[in-house]
Amino acid sequence: MKIRFATIEDAHAIAGNNVELAMESENMEISFEETLEGVKKLIMDRQKGFYIVAEEEGKVAGQMMITYEWSDWRGRQIWWLQSIYVKKEYRRKGIMKMLLEEIIKMAQQEGVVLIRLYVHKDNKNAMKAYKKVGMKETPYIIYEMEMEEKIV
């Protein structure tokens, strides 16, 4: 198992995994084409974030996306873990833990103050996995507001 930064060649596999992730974790159908475009934009622009992948025999077995938040309270960066996914045939082999351990190493080297993630309230399996690797629930609740597309 090799853990590495994702490249543009991984975009199709990552986008496919994200489509599966949305269905499994939130019972939501998302567009492969839009997702592929989003994955490519992130891979091509490190200021947006980055993906790491677990590769087994030339295939993406698992992935983790990192995006950034600046904490003015702490004067340091927070990393958000997103799009965490391990393909079904590779589960229960410690891949998510290996991805997280790599991110922790990188975060420590970069002086990151916190690693955070959000999880759908009904995704009990994910919550169990996150607690198992040492993450803890916080008192925060996330709100959001969708922006209407502006036609130019």
C-alpha positions in Angstrom: 0.0 0.0 0.0 1.4 3.3 -1.1 0.2 6.7 0.4 0.9 9.6 -1.9 -0.4 13.0 -3.2 -3.1 12.6 -5.8 -2.3 13.6 -9.4 -4.6 14.7 -12.2 -4.5 11.0 -13.4 -6.4 10.1 -10.2 -9.2 12.5 -10.8 -11.6 10.0 -12.4 -11.1 7.5 -9.6 -11.5 10.1 -6.9 -14.6 11.6 -8.5 -16.1 8.1 -8.8 -15.4 7.5 -5.1 -17.0 10.8 -4.2 -20.2 9.8 -6.0 -20.2 6.5 -4.1 -19.4 8.4 -0.8 -22.4 10.7 -1.3 -24.7 7.8 -1.8 -23.3 5.7 1.0 -23.0 8.5 3.6 -26.0 10.7 2.8 -28.1 8.8 0.4 -27.5 11.6 -2.1 -27.0 11.4 -5.8 -24.3 13.9 -7.1 -23.2 14.5 -10.6 -20.0 12.7 -11.7 -19.2 15.4 -14.2 -19.5 18.3 -11.7 -17.6 16.3 -9.2 -14.8 15.5 -11.6 -14.5 19.2 -12.5 -14.3 20.0 -8.8 -11.7 17.3 -8.1 -9.6 18.5 -11.0 -9.7 22.1 -9.9 -8.5 21.2 -6.4 -5.7 18.9 -7.7 -4.5 21.7 -10.0 -4.6 24.5 -7.3 -2.8 23.6 -4.1 -4.2 26.8 -2.5 -7.6 25.2 -2.5 -6.3 22.1 -0.7 -5.0 18.6 -1.7 -5.9 15.0 -1.9 -3.8 12.1 -0.7 -4.6 8.6 -1.9 -3.9 5.0 -0.9 -2.7 3.1 -4.0 -2.8 -0.6 -4.2 -1.6 -2.3 -7.4 -2.0 0.9 -9.4 -5.6 1.5 -8.2 -6.9 4.2 -5.8 -8.1 2.2 -2.8 -8.8 5.2 -0.6 -8.6 8.9 -0.4 -8.7 11.9 1.8 -9.1 15.6 0.8 -7.7 18.4 2.9 -8.9 22.0 2.8 -7.7 25.0 4.8 -9.1 27.4 7.4 -7.2 30.2 9.0 -7.7 30.6 12.7 -7.3 34.2 13.8 -7.9 33.0 17.4 -4.8 30.8 17.2 -2.8 32.5 14.5 -2.4 29.1 12.8 -4.0 27.0 10.2 -6.7 24.4 10.7 -7.0 21.5 8.2 -10.4 20.1 7.3 -10.6 16.5 6.3 -13.1 15.8 3.6 -14.1 13.3 1.0 -12.7 10.5 3.1 -13.4 7.2 1.3 -12.1 3.7 1.1 -13.5 1.4 -1.6 -15.6 -1.4 -0.2 -13.2 -4.2 -1.2 -10.3 -2.5 0.7 -12.2 -1.8 3.9 -11.1 -3.1 7.3 -7.5 -3.1 6.3 -6.4 0.0 8.1 -6.4 2.3 5.0 -8.3 5.2 6.6 -5.9 5.0 9.6 -2.9 5.1 7.3 -4.2 8.1 5.4 -4.9 9.9 8.7 -1.5 9.1 10.1 0.1 10.6 6.9 -2.0 13.7 7.3 -1.1 14.0 11.0 2.6 13.9 10.1 2.2 16.5 7.4 0.1 18.7 9.7 2.7 18.6 12.4 5.4 19.5 9.9 3.3 22.5 8.7 2.5 23.8 12.2 -1.3 23.1 11.8 -3.1 23.6 15.1 -6.2 21.4 14.5 -7.5 18.8 12.2 -11.3 18.8 11.9 -14.0 17.1 9.9 -17.8 17.1 9.7 -19.9 14.0 9.4 -23.5 13.5 8.5 -25.6 12.9 11.7 -26.8 9.5 10.5 -23.4 8.2 9.5 -22.8 6.1 12.6 -20.1 3.9 11.0 -18.0 6.9 10.2 -18.4 8.4 13.7 -17.3 5.1 15.2 -14.2 5.0 12.9 -13.2 8.6 13.7 -13.5 8.0 17.5 -11.5 4.8 17.1 -8.6 6.8 15.6 -8.7 9.3 18.5 -10.9 12.1 17.1 -13.5 13.6 19.5 -16.9 15.2 19.0 -17.0 18.9 19.4 -19.8 21.2 20.6 -20.1 22.9 17.2 -23.1 22.7 14.9 -22.6 23.6 11.3 -25.0 25.9 9.4 -24.9 26.7 5.7 -26.6 28.9 3.1 -26.6 28.1 -0.5 -25.8 30.9 -2.9 -27.8 31.3 -6.0 -25.8 31.2 -9.2 -25.4 34.6 -10.7 -26.0 34.6 -14.5 -23.5 37.0 -16.1 
